[in-house]
Amino acid sequence: MKLKSKLINLYALLLSILAYTLDKSVFGLETLGNGLTTYNDAVVQGAYQQQMVISYDTNVYEDVEPYSKTMALLSKFGTETTDSNPKRGFQKTMPKSVFTLKADISIVEPSANNTVNVKLGYKEKDNLIKNQTCIFSFTSTGSGFTNEAIIIDKFPAIEDGEGGLGAIAGDYYIQIKPYDPTEKFGIANNTTISKDTTFIKFKATSYPDSSTSDTPPSWGEEVIENFYTFIKFPYAYNDLVASMNLYDKKGLKWRKDRDARIVFNGMKEDEFLFGGKVYYKPVTDSRDAASTQKSKMKGLIRSVKVGGSPAVVGYDGVLTTFADAHEEMMWALADPKIHENKRMVFCDQAYQKYWTDQKTSKPGVELAPNDSYGIPGITTVYTGYGNLELDLVVNDRISEWQRLITGNDRNSPFALACIPYKIKIYNFKDHEDRLYTEIQARDSTDHKSEYRCAFTWLGFNINTAAFGLIYKT
């Protein structure tokens, strides 16, 4: 009897192990369970490209479809809730070490230890301090001249034809003197230092013992904003059709909810990527339907295109080739001033093919699969441009859009590069992704449901090489 009991227990144990194993490997329309927590786990289990559904009431897995890959990836870097429209935020400060002059410097016949006014970009001097040493890119040729200077003032009241007086001009100017007071700053007598000359901050001179602090900055932070967008996707099915025994065992509602979710995610993706100009119409009279509050979120592509980044380049394929434009973009992205050597790149299939071809023709280019984001299909490119790396994410919506606007030209690559943590997605309070069910009229034989959400996003430092874009004009 004891042997029989042990055999029964062993048999039960084997059955439980078999059931557990089968449950982990079932595809079809079954729900993955037993601790499967990431997309990468799904790939390991062999479940990728199979039909999978994870319950929406858990936070262990996000059903990522090709039509919403961009937002799914960016959401992994964190989302927040907002209750304001427009959503406003403070621009993030990026450390700078290399600066470019925004105006010529006229040097006539200076004496030793001459004072020079230097115009920079808007509030770029926030990255500098008094008594800091700067080395300029020009070579001094005149006797007693030097290209090494020390900052003596960050708040000079300088009359500037472009900026006006005082605080306005003070947003742009610093004053410098030669580091060695026996020398003269400049190239030579009667030689102008042209704008676009660069300099690098080098070191800070030691302050004397018991010295006081310098005057702190007193300006306000730069504010950025975007409006929210409100998206709805209704769908319905007839109760007569639902009663027919033609569908999977989970029922027609489950199937419709899943399919609608895919479409809904695609609508959000389209709005996020391709949204146009911002517009906003406040309510003026609640009795007038035409005056209902409206808003339009500016999309990612348009924001980067007009944002002022030096890594945004266009090409027409005639006067400017893709290869030339791409070279310009890559060196801009590799700018050491950004202090970040990796970009996530949302691109079409043609752009990925370009790098595949480069691997065989350009020394230093390497491609490797990347599963660190938990989503398969991402390729890391070691570009050969310094230590710059690109994580390529082929987006089907971008591929479709690019072929549409180029007349199905498969030799016109498109790519948008970003530092993903510079993008923050905000869900409007109490309007996160939600499914409203049974909203049909009381006498209707349909079962109507609707997905709804309101969201927006902010992009920080879009005017820098943290972002890049290459597109056909």
N, C-alpha and C positions, 0 to 999 in steps of 0.2 A: 504493500500500500504506500509505504514511504517513497519507494522508487517511482510508483505511478504518479504520486503527488508532485515529486520533483520534475518528472517529465512534463506534466501539465503546466507547471510554473515556467519551465524552460520554453515550452511551446508558446505560452502567453507572452513571454519576454521577446521571443523572436518575432511574433506578430506585431508587437508594439514598435520594435525597431524597424520592421518593414513598413509599417504605417507612417512612421516618422519620415523615413527616407522617401517614400512615395509622395508624401505631402510637400516635401521640399522640391520635388522635381516635376510636379504637375504643372502643365502650362494650360493651354486652352483658355477657359473662362474662369478658372479657379483663382481665389485670392491667395497670394503668397503670404505665408505666415511663418511661425516658428522662429521669430527673431531676425528675419531678414530686414535689415535696417537701411541699406544704402543701395544705390543703383549699381555700385561696383560689386556688391554682394550678388546682385541679380546676374551680372555678367559672369561672375565666377560660377554661379549655379547653372549657367547655360540658358538663362531665361531671356537674354536680350533679343529683341525683335520678335518675341512672342507676345501674345495678347495677355497683358497683366493688368490687374486692378488692385489697388490698395485702398482700404477703407479711408474715406476722407475725415473720419473722426479721430484718426491717429496722426501723429506728427513724425512718424518714423520714415516716411517715404513720399516723395512727390512724383506723381505720374507725369513724366516729362515726355512730351510729344515733339516731333520735328517742328511743328508750327509755333512753339513757344520756348525754344531752347535758350534764346537770349535772356528773357526775363527770368527763366528758371535758374540760369547760372548766376546772374547778378543778384538774385534774391538770396543766394547762399552767403553773400557778404552782409546780409542783414537788412531787414525792412523795419520801418517805423510807422507810427500812427500820427496823423495830423487832423486838426479840426479847423483849419484856416484855409481860406481861398482868396488870393493866391497863397501858396506855400512859399515862405521866405526863409532864407538861411544866410549865414555869414560865409563869405568866401574863405576858403582855407589858405593859410599862409604856407607858401612853399619856400624852403631855404634856397637862396641864390648865392652863387660865388662868382659868376661871370656876368658882366654888365656891358651894355652897348650904349654909346653916346647917342643922344637924340638931337643934338645940334652941334654945328661946327664950333671949334674953339679958336679964336683969333689970337695969335701970339705975334707981337710986333718986335720990340726991342726991350725985353724985360730986364729988370735988375734981379739980383740974387734974392731968393726966398719970396718970389712973386706969388700973389694970390690969384687963383683961377676958379671961375664958376663953371660947373659941370652939370649939364642937363641930362637926366636919366628918364626912363619910362615912369608912368604914373605910380607913385608911392614905392618905386623900387628901392629907394633909399631906406625903407623900413628894414632892409637886410644889412645895413651898414651901421657902424658906430663911430663916434669921434675918436681920433687918435689911431684909427685903423690904417694900415699901409695898403696902398694899391699900386699894382704894376701894370702899365699900359702896354698895348701891343705894338706901338710904333717904336722905331729905333731912333734915338737922339743922335744927330750928326753935328750939331753946333757945339762950339767950345763951351764947356761949363754947363751944358743942358743935361737933363735927366728925364727918364720916363717913370721914375719911382716917386710917389707922392704920399702925403699923409692927409687924412680928412680933418679939417679944422672946424667945420660948421655944417650942420644938416638942415638948418632953418633960416637960410638967408632971405631977406626981403628984396628980391631981385625983380626989376621991371622986365617983363617978358612979353613980347608982342603976341605970342600965342596964348599965354596964360593969364596976363594981367599982373597985379601987384601982390606982394605980401604972401598971405597964406596960400593963395592959388598957385603962384609960382613956387612957393615953398614945398608943394607936393612933388616937385620935379627936381629941385636943385640941391647940390651940395657944393661946398667950397673946399679947395685943396691947396696945399703948398708943397714945395719940394721936400722930400724926406730929409735931405741934407740941406740945412738952411744956407749953406755957402754956394749951392747950385741954383740953376734956373729950370723951371718945369717947361717942357716943350721939346719940339724937334730941333728947331734952329730959329734964328731971328727971321721975322717976316714970313713965317711958315705956318699955315693953318692946319690944325688937327681936325680932320674931317669927321663928320658924324658917321656912325657905323663902326668907328674905332672901338675896340673892346678893352676892358681891363678886368683884372681878377683881384678880389680882396685877398690879402696875403696874411697879415697878422695884425694884432693890436699892440700898440705901444704900452708899456707898463705905466700905470698912473703913479704919481708921487705918493709917498706915505701921507696918510690923513687927508687925502683929497676928497672933495665932495662928488656926488653923482652928477651926471649931465642931466639936462632938461629932458624929461621923457616925451614921447610922442603924444599929441593931443587930438589927433584926428579920429573920426569914427570908422568903423569897419565897413568894408564893401559888402553890399547886400545883393544877393541873387534871388530870383523868384521864378515860379512856374505855376500855371493854373492846373486844377484837377480836371480829369475827364470822367464822365459818367457813362458806363457801358451796360447795356442790357442785351440779353439774348433769350427770347421766348421760344418755346417749342411745345408741341402737344401731340397726343395720339388718341385715337378713338377707343372707347371702352369695348366696342364690339370686336375690333381687331385685337385688342389686348387679351380677349378671352379665347382667341383661337390658339390651338396647340401647335404653333409653327415656330416657336422661338426657344431660346435657351432656357434652361431650368431656372435661371435667376429672374426671368420675367422681362416683359417689354419695358417697363419703367426703368429698371436698372440699366438696360441697354441704351435707352434714349438719354438717360442722365449722363452716361459715360460718353456717348457720341457728342452730346451738346457741350460737355465740358471741354472736349478737344477743340470744337469750333470757337467756344468762348475764349479759351486760352489764345487761339490764333488771332482773335479780334483784339485782345489786349496787346499782343505782340506787334500787330500792325500799327496800332495807335502809338505805341512806345517808339517804334523805329521810324515810322513814316509820317508822323503827325506834322502839320504845317505850321503856319504862323499862329502866334498867340492872339486870341481875341477874347473879349469879355464884355458881356452886356448885362448890367445889373437890372434888377426889378424896379420899374418906375411906377407901375400901376397894376395891382394884382388882378384887376378886371380885364386887362388887356393881355390876351394870350401871347401876343407877339413880343411883349416886354418881359417874358419869363427869363429868369437868370440863365445865362448860357456861358460856357467857358470852353476853351480849346487848349489842350496841352501841346506845347511845342515838343516835337519828336527829337530823338537822339541824333539822327543823321543831319537834319537841318540845323540843329543847335551847334554841332561840331563844324559843319560846313561854313557857317557865318560867324563862328566864335573867335576867330583870330589866331588860331594855332599856327605856328610856322610849319607844322607837319601836315597841313591840308594842301593838297596839290591836285590840279585837274590836268587832263591830257585830251587832245583831240585826235591823236593818231596820225596827224599830218605834220603840223609845225612842232608839236610836242609829242614825242612817243611815250608809250607807257614805261619803257625802260628808263628813260631820262627822268620822268616824273617820279617813278618809284625810287630811283637813286636819291632824289632830293628829299622825299619823305623819310626814307630810312636813315639818312644822316641826321635829319632833324629829330627823329625819335631817339636816336642814339646820343642825343645831347647830354653831356655829363651834368649839366645844370639841374636836370630833373631828379637826379639821385635815385633812379629806379630803372633797372635794366630789363624789365619784362613788361610786355603788353599783351592783353587779351585782344584778339582780332576777330571780329565778326565779318565774314567774307562770303563771296560766292564760290562756286566750284572752279571757275577759271583762275581765281587767285591761288587756290590750293595747288592747282595743276602747275602754275608758274613756279612755285617753290619746289615741287616734285622734279620739274625739269632742271631747276638750278642745282639740285643736289648732284646731278651727274656732270654739270658743266662748270660749276664754280667751286674752287677749293675752299674749304672751311664751312660750307653749308651742310648741316646735318638735320635729319628729320627723325622724330621718335614719338611713339604713341604716348599719350598722357592721360592717366586715369585718376589723377589727384583730385579732380573736381567731382568724381563719382558719376560721371556721365561718359559713356564711350564715344569714340569718334573725334576726339580732340587730338590735334597733332602739335607738338612743340617743335619749332624751327630754331636752330642755332644759326643765326643769320650771317655771321662773319663780319658784321658791322660792329666793331668793338665787342662788347660782351652782351649785346642786345639779343633777347630771346622773344619769340612770338608764340603765343598759344592760339593756333588757328581753330576757329569754330565755324564750320561751313553751315550757313543758315539757309534753309530751303526758301524761305520767304524772300530773302535778299537775292538769291539766285533767280527766282521768278521775276522779281521787280527789275533787276538789272537787265534781264533778257527782254523785258517789255520795253524799257526805255531806250535800249540800244538796237532794237529790231532783231532780237534773237542772235546778236553778235556774241559768240562764245569766246572771242579773243579780246574782250574788253573787261579786264578784271576790275573788281570793286572790293574795297576793304576799309573797314573802320577800326582803328586801334584805340584802346583805352587802358587806363589803369583802373581795374574794376571797382576798387574801393573808393574811387573818386565819384562814383555814381550811387546815389541813395534813392531807393524807392519808398514812397510814402502812401499808405492806405488811408483813405478818409475814415475818420472815426465812425464806427457802427455801419460802415459800408465796405468792409472787407469782402472778399469773394464769398458770396452766399447764394444758396439755391432756395428759391421760393416755390413751393409745390402747391398743387390743387388751387390755383388762382383763377380757374375758369368761371364763367357765369354759372349761376345756380341751375339754370335749365339746360346747360350744355351737356352733350354726351361725350365731350372731349375731356381728357385729363391734361391740363395746361400747367407748365412749370416755367420758371425763368431764372437764369443766372444774372446776378447784378454785382457791380463793383464800382467804386470811385477811387481813383488813385492819381498820383502825379509823381514826379521825380525831380531831383536837382543834380546838376553836374558841376563839380567843383574843379576850378583851374582849367576850364575848357579852352581858355585863351593861351595855354601853354602846350608844349610838346608831350604833356601827359596824354593828350588825345591826338589822333592823326586820321587822315582820310585821303584816299585816292579814288578818283572817279572820272568817268569819261564825260567831257563837257558837251 
